């Protein structure tokens, strides 16, 4: 009897230590979960389920019931809608530390977009019912989710405004600038996926990237590009310097002189 008790007693402590380690990792990984208290995180962890997705595997599809929310631990996921002509329009690309499926808050119980893994992806998921309960219990989490959705909706609005108001070269330059960090653009996307984001063809994206390099705005590096002339890329993004995928680039003398 005593031996049995001694053998079992370490388990709760080990489980508690494991939960603390998981809680620490989740905090480092996600700005959203970082607002939770230790107690709230410890209540959340037992409800999380690990999921793995192969490239092109769907997390959820348009029309599916909004049942789960996902936190990406590794890999990348694209969120897209399909237009009437059958073309994909990418609304967002999420990666490590990002949340996907949270738009269930405004989707009235049914998915309005499809989420698909771009590469090998690992995530933890929680049922919408459990997540909704946690939102009600934690005002800080609710506020963090509101900020996340506001940023996401602002990004989508910017994308759609660019599509209807800017030439394709400006849309591409704007997207490159938005994905840059310390002068480095880590695309993490194929030319086809870039085309789906800015509303054009893969061939046009490939040709324009080549033009940007020739013009001296960017230079190719492994897995992306380095910004060589940010002012020039800004001018292209603003539509002040038109760049055609089919014709030589025309650069104003004032820009070249600067």
Long-range contacts (C-beta under 8 A, 24 or more apart in sequence): 19-45, 26-71, 29-71, 29-73, 29-96, 29-97, 30-71, 30-97, 30-98, 30-99, 31-97, 31-144, 32-99, 32-141, 32-144, 32-145, 32-148, 33-71, 33-141, 35-138, 35-140, 35-141, 35-143, 35-144, 36-138, 36-140, 36-141, 37-138, 40-134, 40-137, 40-138, 40-141, 43-134, 44-126, 44-134, 47-126, 47-127, 47-130, 48-124, 48-125, 48-126, 49-124, 49-125, 49-126, 50-122, 50-123, 50-124, 51-122, 51-123, 51-124, 51-125, 52-120, 52-121, 52-122, 52-123, 53-77, 53-117, 53-120, 53-121, 53-122, 53-123, 54-117, 54-120, 55-117, 55-118, 55-119, 55-120, 56-116, 56-117, 57-116, 57-117, 57-121, 58-114, 58-115, 58-116, 58-117, 59-100, 59-101, 59-115, 59-116, 59-117, 59-123, 60-101, 60-111, 60-114, 60-115, 61-111, 61-114, 62-111, 62-112, 62-113, 62-114, 63-110, 63-111, 64-110, 64-111, 65-109, 65-110, 65-111, 66-101, 66-103, 66-104, 66-107, 66-109, 66-110, 66-111, 66-128, 67-127, 67-128, 68-101, 68-125, 68-126, 68-127, 68-128, 69-99, 69-100, 69-101, 69-102, 69-104, 69-125, 69-126, 69-128, 69-131, 70-99, 70-100, 70-101, 70-115, 70-123, 70-124, 70-125, 71-97, 71-98, 71-99, 71-123, 71-124, 71-125, 72-96, 72-97, 72-98, 72-99, 72-100, 72-121, 72-122, 72-123, 73-122, 73-123, 73-124, 74-120, 74-121, 74-122, 75-117, 75-118, 75-119, 75-120, 75-121, 75-122, 75-123, 76-117, 76-118, 76-119, 76-121, 76-188, 77-115, 77-116, 77-117, 77-118, 77-121, 77-123, 78-115, 78-116, 78-118, 78-193, 79-113, 79-114, 79-115, 80-113, 80-114, 80-116, 80-196, 81-112, 81-113, 81-114, 82-114, 87-196, 88-196, 89-196, 89-199, 90-193, 90-196, 90-197, 91-156, 91-159, 92-152, 92-155, 92-156, 93-118, 93-188, 93-189, 93-193, 93-197, 95-188, 99-145, 99-148, 101-125, 101-128, 102-145, 102-148, 102-149, 103-149, 103-152, 104-128, 105-145, 105-149, 106-149, 118-188, 118-189, 118-193, 159-197, 159-198, 162-198, 163-198, 163-199, 166-239, 167-239, 167-242, 168-198, 168-199, 168-200, 168-204, 168-208, 168-245, 169-208, 169-211, 169-236, 169-242, 169-243, 169-244, 169-245, 170-236, 170-237, 170-238, 170-239, 171-198, 171-199, 171-200, 172-198, 172-200, 172-205, 172-208, 172-209, 172-212, 173-212, 173-217, 173-233, 173-234, 173-236, 173-237, 173-243, 174-237, 176-212, 176-218, 176-225, 176-227, 176-233, 176-237, 177-227, 177-230, 177-233, 177-234, 177-237, 180-227, 183-226, 183-227, 183-230, 184-221, 184-224, 184-225, 184-226, 184-227, 185-218, 185-224, 185-225, 185-226, 185-227, 186-223, 186-224, 187-223, 187-224, 187-225, 188-223, 188-224, 203-245, 204-245, 207-245, 207-246, 208-243, 208-245, 211-243, 211-244, 211-245, 211-249, 212-236, 212-243, 214-249, 215-243, 215-249, 215-251, 231-255, 231-258
